[in-house]
Amino acid sequence: MAISKKIYISSLADNTKRRYHMANGDIRRSVGVAIVIAAAAIALSSFFILPDIVPIAYANAVAPNVIATANVALSCAISLNRTALGFGLVDPSTNSIYLYNAILDTNGGNEGTTIYIYGGNWIGANTALTFAVGNTQWAGANQVYGTGNVLTTSITTTNIAVSAATSAGLWFGVAVPSGQAANVYSQNVVITNVC
């Protein structure tokens, strides 16, 4: 908004009155050469507003309120208490118990999350020896093998919700197929949090 007033400036130096026009904070002589009165000169001058002139806008108008906004990013963070599971020596045609094979998933973010999971096939140290991913089961609680959820190669929701700054557990079990050759097998299991 442009601010405009017509004013008289009476200089203490010469006591003569000159008519000036003020617009947007600049003080300029309305006829002749434009001049800018510096702060020091303003201090030595007295200002008179003509009584018969109505200002276009009042100089002390109140600015509108400033509204500050901030967007806080949502985050869910995963922290696992273990990066490996050890099932030990498992004979073919038998299965492990879930009890000692739990992973605790801690959400360190500020938003609730759901745990998703998938995995790969079991691969032996001799990479020609394998058995299927589906021989691994997972559950949200300690239970016997055969009552859990079958691990797949496709990302799958566990439907286990982990609130911000809390933890939830996943328990795992494995069954070794009958006739599986003796070897040391490993499997990659991916646990992810989705918020």
Secondary structure, DSSP 8 states (H G I E B T S, - for coil): ---EEEEEEEETTT--EEEEEEETTEEEESSSS-----HHHHHTEEEEE-TT---SS-TT-----------------EEES-S--------TT-B--STT-EEEEEE-SSS-EEEEEEE--EEESSTT-EE-GGGEEEESS---TTSSEE--SS-EEEEEEE-TT-EEEEEEEEB--TT--S--EE--EEEEEE-
